[in-house]
Amino acid sequence: MPFDEDQGTDVFAGTDNATTFHSQDAPNTKRLDGPTETKREQMKRLFTEYQTGTRNGKWGDNAKLRQQDNGAMFDAISSQLELPTFLCKRGQLFLKKVNLSKYGQPARLVIFSLCAQLYNLEAREQNRYHPNKKQVDNPDRFIEQARKLGLSSRNINSVYNKIGGDILHE
């Protein structure tokens, strides 16, 4: 079915609060309050946030926003560590079930440790990552990523073992 500008765009038809709007009705001028997006881009972003339930006017669903942020961080770190797709899917499922604050550490540290544990599920013995191993014995991409994230072996080790137990009991 071809796109018709005279008909509105049904953004999220599957949701309970489906809204039809014409984004072309918003002026395509720059906003005066500083951001670089146009008013049309802003309206599209705001409608999307409203329809997905992450924001309602000025208020946001912080748990949902945090989950989205953690998922995006997991995608970024797991892609840098070159995890296979099926392990990434397993990691995303784990993130949806677990509240990362229970580990009492920054999200990047918990997610890095999760990626390391997932990697070790499929890696051969000599290729496995562990924070207590010598750096020369660990895969280079893990050492490099930990350095970029500013993570020490001591900090990684504190979360690494906790997550290992949680993954096995999943």
C-alpha angles and dihedrals in degrees: 000000000000121000114261116200092201091063120069125245114254097215103187107009092168095061126089092242100046110174130196116208139162108233089190088067089071112085114255093225130119118268116251096219095074112263115123096229120100122243089254091054090047093052092048091050093047093049090049092050090049094048095049091050096241094115137024110187107302094345124085135195096245095192091053093044091050090049090052091048092049090049091051091047090049091051091050096047095041091051091052089051090047096233115179118254095251091055090048090054091050090050092050090052090050091051091053092053100043131063105223093209089075088075092057093221135102115285093242090058093048092046093048090051090048091053091049092051092047091049091052092055089070104024124101116251096259093047098050122119122231127164092225094056121095112269092243090058095052124080110272095230091060093049091048094047093048089052092049091050092048094240123153124213089242093056093044091051092054092059099028095073094044092053092046090060093046093051092051091051093047 
